Amino acid sequence: MTESAHSGDLPLPPFYEPQHAQSFSYRPDAQALFQHAVAWRDDLDISAVASPDPRVHLLVIDAQKDFCFPEGSLYVGGRSGRGATQDNERLARFIYRNLRDITEITCTMDTHFPFQVFFSSFWLDREGQPLRPHREITTDEIREGEVRPDPAVSRWICGGDYPWLQKQVELYTAELESRGKHKLYLWPYHCLLGSEGHALAGVIQEARLFHAFVREVPNGIEIKGGHTLTEHYSALSPEVLVSWDGAHLAERNGALFDSLLSSDAVIVAGQAASHCVRSTLEDLLDEITRRDPSLARRIYVLRDCMSAVAVPDPERAGCFLFDFTAKAEEALGRFGAAGMHVVDSTIPFAEWPEMAPSSV
């Protein structure tokens, strides 16, 4: 990086209120933000992003209301119960403090519909009753008839060809299990398109808009998760790309791969560390390994701006129905061993490994 990229922390803008990170209903005023941004840019002499600048790309994964607040349908509270709300407050501060250095921000948005393979509406048990969320489905259960897709959904998924759908879900779960990544998990309804929970958390929307207005860049949104027959944890690729009969099912986001890997530095934050963040980094690392393993040194993971899924047990205080924290921590260890940098948002850029002025 150039010396100018390490000018030190900027002050927090006067409109920023940390308590908004706790508010499900908070919604920033875009026009007011634009006016603040114009004054901020002039007062602090912050320039628009220009092509000679080092590209520092912040990727914020699924910082949406359903994940980020206790009122959301799939709150990522972590073991502490305060995970995502605190993560967002730290992430907003990070964006404001490093606004001069970050050249673009991309936010991904998990986007779902009422009937998908990871929702209970898709499945029936042996007696023909709908399943409940927060359970896994295994290939053996499908083969033994313990669970099966609802025949009604085959009408609009595959033209009523129910045998095709049965083969597809069996292949799907078997594919997941053969990779050793995870089993098919039925989630509560979350991030349904058109719902309040689908929107970005207000403090993150506020920070990304303010950055866009100050640095005069568009700051993109990437939509993921809408395919009926495959999960889409990773921002870069669905879980399964081909159907049981060899037909095309879904595709990778090649443009986002290229954008990230052409950047001088990529910073990753968001929810959840155990699922969508982990899967995104795994896909990114696989692509880096194919292209050039040294590119891993350009990736920075903000460990204090993400939390793992930990589902509390309502009948046993302090216990969890499912706790993916260990899986998230193991993944961070693997990413660090591969050359990525696992860092804290409170440490200045100049002190991050390989962020010295001449390193990029």
N, C-alpha and C positions, 0 to 999 in steps of 0.2 A: 504494500500500500504506500501511498504518498504520505509525506509528513502532515499535509492538511487533513488527512483522514483521521488523525489522532489528536484533534484539537481539544479533547477533554469533554467531560459531561456538560451537556446543556442544562439550563434550569428547566423545571417543570413549568408548563404554561399556566397562566393564572386561572383559567377556567377548570383545570383538572381537579376533580374531587374524588379522593380514594374510596370513599364510601359507596360510590356508584358501582364499584366492582361487586358489591353485595346485592345489587338491585336488579331483579328480573325485569322490571318494567322500565328501567332507565333507557331513554332514547335521546341521542344527541341531536342538536339543531344544526343541520348541515350548513345553512346560510350563515349562522353565527360563527361556525367553525371556519368558514372561508374568510370571513372578515378578520377573525383572530389571526389566521394564517398569513394574510397579507401583511399585517402589522408585525407579526413575529419574524417573518422573513426579512423585513426591512430593519427591524431593531437589532437583530443578531447577525445581519449580513450573511444570510444563508442563501446559497445560489441554487438555481434549478439544476436538476440532474443533467449532465452533459456527457456526450459519448466518450471523452477521454477518462472520465471518472472510473475508478475501480468499481465493478459491479458487486454490491453486497446485497444479496437477495434474502429477505426474511420470509420463510414459509410458515404460515400459521395454520395448523390443521384443526379444523372442526371446532372452533371456539364459539359454539352455538349455545343458545339458551337452554335447550334440553339437556346438554352436558354440563353446563357451567353454573347451575343454580339448584338449590334443594327443591325449588318449585318445578324444575324440569323433570321430564319423565325418565331420564337416564343420567342422573347427576353423578359426575365423577368426583366423589368426595374424597377418594383415597382412604387410607386407614384413619386419618385424622378427622374425616368428615368435613373438612374445610378446603380440600384440595383445589378444585378448579377456580373457586372464587379468589383464593389467594394467588394462584398462578396468574390469573388475568390482571390482578393489580400489579404484580411484578412485571408482567409482560408490557402493560401499558407504560409503566415508568421506563422500561428499557427502550421502548420506541421513542419516547420523548427525549430521553437523555442522549440517544444516539441518532437523532433525526438527521444530523448533518452527514453521518456516515452511511446509513442505510439508503440504498438507491431504489429499491422496489420492495413491495410487500405483496405477496400472494396469499389470499385466504381460501382454504378449501371449505366446502359446505356439504356435509352429509345430507342427502336428499332422497326421501323415501315416499312410498305409496302404500295403500292399505294392504295389498296382498303381495308379499315377497317371501322368499324361501326361508328367511330368518325371523319371520313373524308367525305367531300362533295361528293366525287366520288361514295360513297356507296348509295346516296339518290337521289330521284326525287321528284318534287312537283306535285300537282294535274294535271298540264298541261304536265307533263313528262319532265320538265326542271331540270337540276342539281341545287342543293342547293348551297348556298354560306357559307363560314366558318364564325365563330364568331356568331353563333346562337344556341339556345337550341332546342331540339326536345322533345316533350311531348308525353305521351301515348295517350292522347286525340287526338292530331293531327294525329297519326297513325290510330286510330280507325275511325276517321272521313274522312280519305282519303286525308288529306291535304299534307301529306308526305308519301312516301313509298320507300322501298328498290328498287334499280334498278334491274329488272328481270335478266339482263345479269350476275350479280355477283352470282346468284344462281347456275349457271352452274358449277362453280368450288368450291363453298362453300358446297352445299348440293345436288349435282348431278342433278341440274335443278328442284328440288322440291320447287317451289316458294311458295306454301301455307305454307310449313314448315318454310321457312325463314320469312314469314310475321308473323306467330305465335311467332317465336323466337324474333324478334325485339320488338314486343308488350310486351312479357314477360320481356324482358331486361329492357326497359324503366320503366315498372311498378315496377320491382324489385328495381331499383335505387330510384324511387320516394317513395316507401314504406319505405325505410330505412331513408329517410330524409337527405341523404348525399349530393346529387346533382342530377341535371337532365343531360340527355345526351347532351353534348356540342360538336359542330362541330368545330374542331381546324384547323388552316392552316396546310398544310403539313409540318411536322417537323421530324427530326431525322430519315429520310429515310435511310435504310441500303445502304451503298455505297456512301452516300453524304458527303460533307465536314462538314455539320452541325451535322452529327452523332458523330463525333470525340469529345473526351474530350477537354475542353479548355486547351491551351498549358501550362499555369502556373500550372494547376492541374495535368496534365500528368507529368510535370517536377517534381513536388513535390512528387508524389506517386512513381515515378521511383527512385528518389534520396533516399527516405526512404527505398525502397526495397533493393537498393544496399548497403546502409549503415548498415541496420539492418539484411541483408541477409535473407529476407522473400519474398515470391512470390507476395503478395498483389493482391488479386483476382478482377475479373470483373464479375458482375452479369448482364445478359441480360434480359430485360423484355419488354413487350408491343407488341409482334408479333402476338398475336391471332386475327383473323379477327373479331370475334363476341363479344369481350369484351374489355373494357378499362382495363388498368393495371397501375393505378396511383401508388399504393403501390409497393415497392420493394419486398414485402413478399407474395402478393396474388393478382390475378385478381379480378375484381369487382364481377363477377358472375361465379360460378363454374359448374352449372348444366343447361342443356337446358330445353326447355318447356316440352319436353316429358320424362324428368328424366334421360337422358343420360349424361355421363360425358362430360364436355365441356373444363375445364381447371383445374389446380391444384395449390395449395399453394407451396411456396418454403420452405419446411420443413427443409432442410439442413441449410439455412440461418437463420431461426428462432433459430435452435439449436445452431449455432455458436455464434449468438449474445447473447443469454440468458445464455450461458455457460461462457461468458466473465466476468471479474471483473468490467469492466466499458465499456459502449458503448457511443460514442460521435457521434451525428448526425448533418450533415450539408448538404447543396445542394439546389436544385431548384425543384419545387417552394414551398415556405412555405405554400401556400394556397392549393396545390394539391398533388404532389407526396410525399413531406416531411410529410405533414399532414396525408395523407392516410397511409404511412408507420408507423408512430408513433401510429396511431389509431389501426392498426393491431397488432403492437407490444404490445400495452397496453392491448388489448383484450386477447392476449396469456398470458401475465403476470398475468392478473386477473384470468385466468384459472389455471395457474401453481402455482404461489406464488406472491401475491400482493406486498410483500416486495422487489421483484426484480425491481420494478419501480425506486427505489433509485439508481440503477446502471446506469440509463439512463441520459445523459447530452445532452441538445439541444443547439447548438450554434446559438443563435437568431440573431447575427450580421453577420452570414455567410449564410443567406438565405433571399429571398425576395418573395413577393406575386405577383401574376399575376394582372396587371392593364393595360387594353387595352385602349390606348388613343383614343379619338374621333377626327378623322381628320378634322371635321368641326367645332369643338368648343374647342378652346385653354383652357387647364387646366381641361378639362372634360374627362370622361372615358366612353367607351361603356360598359365595365364590369370592376368592381374593387372588387377583392376578398380579399383586405387587412383586412377588419374587420373579415372575416371568419378565416384568418390565426391567427390574434391576439386572437380571442376567443378560438381557438384550443390550442394555447400556454398556455392560462390560465387553460384550462382543464387538460393539461398534467402536469402542475405544481401542481394543486390540487390533482392529482392522485399520486404524489410522485416523479415524474421526476424532474430534475433540469434544469431550463432554465438559461443559463449562457452566458457570453461574452467571446469571444476568447482572449481578451487582459488580462484577469484576470489569474494569475498563477494557475497552477493545485493545488498547496498547499492551495490556498484560496477558492477552490471550495467546496461546502458543501459535507461532507462525503467522501472527498478525503484525509483526514488526514492519516498519516502513518499507523495507526492500524485499519482503517475503513473498508478495503476490504479484 
